[in-house]
Amino acid sequence: MKKLSMLLVLGLLAACAGGPRSSPPSEVYDFGLPVQRLIADGRWSKLALEIRAPYWFDSLSIEYRLLYDDPLKLRGYAGSRWAGAPALLLAQRLRQQLGVVGSSGHTAVTCLLRLDLQEFAQSFDTPQSSRGVLQGTASVLDGRHRVVAERAFAIEQVAASADARGGVRALVSASEELGRQIAAWLNELEKSGTLKSCLTIAAR
């Protein structure tokens, strides 16, 4: 009986030793430390930001396309992921840059800056050459939800390496460039009088 028990114990130990090993933890990326605000006087504090994205953008996967193989296939890195949904990370970075508020906040706002996100992925032209691609449409809506201005954006930043780390850095760089372009666009709209109702009293 003792021999049988010992054999069972040894069998269990052997099964555990030969079983699948746990995979290493994923590398988690976000957009890094907060960046300096581009608009220092708070003129856009009455402007709310809303980002709309396709449902698959809710995934934490860092996505890429192999344009030289199958550009219609969206892939994801197995050992790396975002800390949050890309649309949420992008919204956080743009709020830091522009000084706008979230669309779900309780702060009184007069206008809405809406971004319809269409592409946020690393694109490989060759196995060694890739870029972060950020595409979509930006719109400004007044208090009656009428579109008063609209523009498309397509930003690409070369990735320093052909992996998840290179893709993340390129996409973060593209996101910050988007913030600069939107700030310049809003300034142009302000000068033309299009956004008169969106400015705070102190900025008028």
N, C-alpha and C positions, 0 to 999 in steps of 0.2 A: 504493500500500500504506500509505504514511504517512497519507494522507487518510482511508483506511478505519479505521485505528487511532485517529486523532483523533476520528472520528465515534463509534466505539464507546465511547471514554472519556467523551466529552460525553454520550452517551446514558445511561451508568451514573451519572454525576453528576446528571443531571436526574432519573433514577429515584429516587436517594437523597434528593434535595431534596424531591421530591414525595411521598415515602413517608409512612406514618403516624408522627406524633411520639409519643415516649414520654409516657405519662400522668404527672402529678405524683404524688409519693409519698403514700401514705395517711396521714391523721392517726391516730396511735396513742395510745390512752387506757388508763390503769390507774386504781387507786383513790387515787393520790397517796401522800404521805408517811405513815408509820405513825402511828396514833392512840394516845392515852393509854389505858392499860388501865382498864377499869371496875371490876375486882375486883383490888385491890392486894395482898391477902395471899396470893395463890397457892392459894386453897382449891380451885380447879378443876383443878389440875395433874394429877390422876388421872382427869380426864374427857377422853375422846378425841372429836374432832369428825369426822363423816363427812357429806359432802353428796352426795346422789344426785340426778341430773338426767336428763331425757330425752336421747337420743343427739344430738339437734340442738343441744343446748347446748354441745357441743364446738366449735362454730364460733366463729371470732373476730369474726363479724359483729355489729355493734350493731343490734339488731333493733327494729322498731316495727310498730304496727298502726294502720290508718286506720279507726277505729270507724264513722265517718260514711260510709265507702265499702264496705268488706268486712272486718268484724272477724275473719273466719276466715283471712285471708291474712296471713302473717308476712313482712315485708319487711326488707331490710337496706340500710344506707347504703353507697353505692358508694365514697366517698372516705374513709371512717373505719372503724376497727376497734379491738377490744380488744387489749391486749398479751398476754393469755392467755385461756383459756376462762373465761367468766363464773363458773362454779361454783368454779374454782380461785381467782379473785380474791376472790370472796365468802368462801371458806374462810379465806384469808389475813387478811382484815379481821376476821372473827369471832375468829380465834385471837389477834389483837392485842388485841381488846377484852376477851375473856373469860379469856385466859391458859390456854386448853386446848391440847391437843396434837393433831397429825394422827393419823388412825386407822391410817396405815401406818408410824408411828414405832416405835422400839424401846423407848420409855419404858413402864414397867409402868402400866397403867390398870385401873380397876375398873368404870367405867361408860362408856357411849357416848352422845353427843349426836348424833342423826341428823336431818338436814334433808332432806326430800324436796322439791326445788324444782320448782314447776309453771309459774311465769311470771316472767320477768325481761326486761321489754321496755318501750319507750316507747309509750304509747297516746295517739292523737290523737282528741279529741272533735270538734274542728273543725280546719281547716288551721292556725289560729293558736294553738290551745289543746291542750296535751298534759301528760302526767304519767308519771312513772316508776312502774311497777307491779311489786311483788315479792310473790309468793304461794307458799304451800306448807304443809307440816306439819312440826312439830318433835316429836321423840320422845326419851325417855331410856330406855335399855336397861341393865339390870343385868348383872352378870358372867355370868349364864346366858342372856343375850340375850333376857330377858323385858322387855316394855314396861311400865315402872312409871309413866310419865306421858306425856301426849301433848296437843298443842294445835295448832290451825290458826293461821296468820298471813296477813294481807293488808294490805300497807302501800303507800300511794300518796304520792308527793311531786310537787308541781307543778313542771313544767319552766319555767325562766326564759326559754327561747327555743325556737322550733319547729324545732330542728335537732339534729344529732348531739351537739354540745356540751351543749345543754340537756338532752337525754336522758341523757347520761352523768352529769352533775351530779345529776340527779334520782334516778337509780338508785343512785349512790354514797350519797346522803343517805338513801335508803330502806334500804340495806344497813346503815348505821350505826344507824338507828332500830331495825332488826331486832336488832342486837346489844344495844341498851338494853332492848328488850322481853324478850329471852331472859335477860338478866342478872336482871331483875326477877322473871321466872318461876322461875328457878333458886333465887333467894333465898326465894321463897314455898314452893317444894318443900322446901328445906332446913329452914325453920321448922316445917313439918308433919312432918318426920322421914322424908319419902319418900326423900331422897338421903343418908341417914346413911352408907351404905357407899361413897359416891362422894367423900367429903371426905378430905383429907389429915389426918394425925394432928395437925399443928399447928393446923388450923382447927377441930377438934372441941372 
